[in-house]
Amino acid sequence: MHIQFLLSILISGLSHGLCNSGNYLLYDVFKGEGFNLRRDVYIRMANTVRLLNLNRKSSSPTNWTLVLPPWMLMSHWMTAASQLPNVTLSSDPLPWSTFFDLDSLSEVIPVMELEEFMTTVLRTPNAIGKRVDLAVQLFRNSVESFSGILDSVEFCSEELRSRYQSPDSLYYPPITLYPHMDEGRLNGLLSASRYDCVTGSLEPLSLAPFLEDLLESIDINGSIKSIYLGSAETVIHGQLSEWSAEYWTIRRSMVFASELRDVADEFRRTYLNSTDIPDHTFPPFSIPGRGPGSAWLHRKWPFAPAVGGPYLAVHWRCGDYVQSSGDRWINTPSPVHLASQIQFALDYLASEHSTVINVVFLSTDANKIDVDELGTHLGSVKLLRFEPTPERWVTLGPGGIAIVDQWICSHARH
């Protein structure tokens, strides 16, 4: 099944690139959700668009493009930034290209940044009055859990629909598009021509045909080319979960931005004696005839299986919710406890696998006092962190730095 799905992507060719015509699916996620959940919601939305393109009807002969919602500041990013009093984080929305390689994403479905959508698709004379054709608020059926049987997606009750189908007002619309950006650049500049709400089995396999039928039924009264989905976190994977080839193919396409990978590789090379050829992590080249983001489509890497660099990677989470309990060492190891865990792992590798490692890379949001205390309990073990200068902090941002940490950790031998 996995091979067949990859072949379907390869055969699709360049039709999965960016486009400025056709249908567009926009979505947003609840403000309080973190980076990993938002990344997971992308997989659900990407599968929905993939199915729309796979099963599109005569009423919608053109491709669908997924419009990517900008990244805003998150609570755990601000927690990390609070450790640097001289660094001020910008509140401007960040495009997806800040963190991910769009060419790689486009090998599965067409994608587009929101800003590009507003400037190239919604070509209106002025900024005020930019509108998508339809905004839909999603309400998941909370009573029944997924049972493996596809239930229907349907409009909400007439009473609830009447609240969302009220006449549009630029200042008081029934649905605020990208509400978490109200304090940023949008400020109500983007609204919708129509509003509605749906509920039911909100998973790609049932949501995609519902949206297609919706376009077909409304098309008599006016063309619908762009749909905004509010509260997209309510969509579940359903049958296209992590047990499916579709899930992992889209997940593999989410390649980190090359700028962040280059920063991480430079740190590996300079401080960890880690480079791709001896570590057997040398990436494959792009597939001839495909786009520059096609390298991930290779099933095997040139030097597989990977060995990794000669260091132990440790993730020590001490911030955000861990501190909310009052005594954070209840939920996460203290410096003393963590040092004993690290030493136990190093001793085990030396005795059971004859692997002597004395370098530890630490990814953490702990403060300097805690990190220094950890170091005092590790004896001769060399403890390293990626510690950017204030200037680089501003350039990469806490989200970019977290990805640099993740890339370095993923290349560790243990």
C-alpha positions, 0 to 999 in steps of 0.5 A, spaced: 500 500 500 505 504 501 509 503 495 502 504 491 501 511 494 508 513 493 507 511 486 501 515 485 505 521 487 510 520 482 505 519 477 502 526 478 508 530 476 508 537 476 500 538 477 502 538 484 506 545 484 503 551 486 498 554 482 494 561 482 488 558 479 483 553 481 480 552 488 483 554 495 482 551 502 484 555 508 484 553 515 486 556 522 487 552 528 485 554 535 490 559 538 492 555 544 495 549 540 502 548 540 507 547 534 506 539 534 499 539 534 499 545 528 503 540 524 499 534 525 493 538 523 496 540 517 497 532 515 489 532 516 488 538 512 493 535 506 489 529 506 483 532 505 486 536 499 489 530 496 482 527 496 479 533 493 484 533 488 483 525 487 476 525 487 474 532 484 467 532 480 465 535 473 463 541 477 470 542 480 475 540 474 481 544 477 486 542 483 485 544 490 490 548 493 491 548 501 493 555 503 497 555 509 495 559 516 501 563 518 505 562 525 504 566 531 507 567 537 506 561 542 506 560 549 512 556 550 516 560 545 515 566 549 517 562 555 524 560 552 525 568 550 524 570 557 530 567 558 533 573 554 531 580 557 535 583 551 531 580 546 524 582 543 520 577 539 516 580 533 509 579 533 508 579 526 506 572 523 511 568 520 510 564 513 510 556 513 517 557 509 520 560 515 520 552 518 518 548 512 521 547 505 514 548 501 517 545 495 517 538 499 510 539 501 508 541 494 510 534 492 504 531 495 499 537 494 499 544 492 500 549 497 500 556 498 502 562 503 496 566 506 500 572 504 501 570 497 493 568 496 491 575 498 496 578 493 495 574 487 488 570 488 484 575 492 486 581 487 482 587 489 483 594 488 484 595 496 486 592 502 479 593 505 474 588 503 478 582 501 473 576 501 474 568 501 467 565 498 465 561 504 467 561 511 465 554 515 465 553 522 467 546 524 463 543 530 466 535 531 461 530 534 463 530 541 458 524 543 460 519 539 468 517 538 471 514 532 468 507 531 471 505 524 465 506 520 464 513 516 458 517 519 456 523 515 458 530 515 452 535 515 450 542 516 448 544 524 441 545 526 437 550 523 437 554 529 445 554 530 446 555 522 441 561 522 447 565 527 452 563 522 448 565 516 446 572 518 448 578 513 455 579 513 458 585 516 465 587 515 466 589 523 461 584 526 462 577 521 459 571 524 466 568 523 472 571 524 477 569 520 484 568 523 482 570 530 488 570 533 491 575 528 486 580 530 492 584 533 497 583 528 496 585 520 489 582 518 485 586 523 479 584 519 481 585 512 479 578 510 472 576 511 467 572 507 462 572 502 458 567 506 458 563 512 455 557 515 457 551 520 457 543 519 458 538 524 459 530 524 464 525 523 470 530 521 475 526 518 478 527 511 474 521 508 468 524 510 469 531 510 472 532 502 466 529 499 462 533 503 465 539 501 465 537 494 458 536 494 457 543 497 460 546 491 456 543 487 449 545 490 451 552 491 454 553 484 447 554 482 447 561 486 454 563 485 461 560 484 465 558 490 472 557 489 475 558 496 473 555 503 475 557 510 475 552 515 475 555 522 477 550 528 480 545 524 483 542 530 476 539 530 478 534 524 481 528 526 485 523 522 480 517 522 482 512 517 488 516 515 491 515 522 498 514 523 497 506 521 496 509 514 501 510 508 497 516 507 499 519 513 506 517 513 507 520 506 505 527 508 509 527 514 515 525 510 514 531 506 514 536 512 522 537 511 524 542 515 527 549 511 534 548 509 536 554 512 535 551 519 538 544 517 544 548 515 545 552 521 544 545 525 549 541 520 554 547 522 553 546 529 554 538 528 560 539 524 564 544 529 562 542 536 560 534 535 565 531 530 558 529 526 558 530 519 553 526 514 558 521 510 561 518 516 554 518 520 551 515 514 546 520 514 547 523 507 541 525 504 539 523 497 538 527 491 532 530 488 529 525 483 531 527 476 525 530 472 521 532 479 522 539 483 527 540 488 523 538 494 523 531 491 529 528 495 524 525 501 520 521 496 526 516 495 525 510 500 532 509 501 538 513 503 545 512 500 548 510 506 542 507 510 542 504 515 544 511 519 549 511 524 549 518 527 554 522 530 558 520 536 554 523 542 548 522 546 542 527 545 538 529 551 531 533 551 530 536 558 523 540 558 523 544 564 518 550 562 511 552 560 506 547 563 511 543 567 512 549 572 505 550 573 505 545 578 508 549 583 514 544 584 516 543 577 521 537 579 515 533 580 514 532 573 521 533 570 527 530 573 531 535 577 539 536 575 541 531 580 536 526 577 537 527 570 545 527 571 544 520 574 540 518 568 545 520 563 551 517 567 547 510 567 545 511 559 553 512 558 555 506 563 550 502 559 552 503 552 560 502 554 558 496 558 553 493 553 555 495 547 562 497 548 560 504 545 564 510 549 561 516 549 563 522 553 559 528 549 552 530 551 548 534 547 542 538 551 536 540 548 532 544 553 528 550 556 531 550 562 534 556 565 542 557 566 542 556 573 539 549 572 543 547 566 550 549 570 548 545 576 547 539 571 554 540 568 557 540 575 554 533 576 556 530 570 564 530 572 568 529 565 562 528 561 562 534 556 555 538 556 553 542 549 548 546 547 546 550 541 546 557 544 545 562 539 547 570 540 542 575 541 542 577 534 541 570 531 536 569 536 532 574 533 534 571 526 532 564 527 526 566 533 525 561 538 521 556 533 527 556 529 532 554 534 527 549 537 528 546 530 535 546 530 535 543 536 531 537 534 535 536 527 541 536 532 538 531 536 535 526 531 542 526 528 545 523 535 548 516 535 543 515 541 
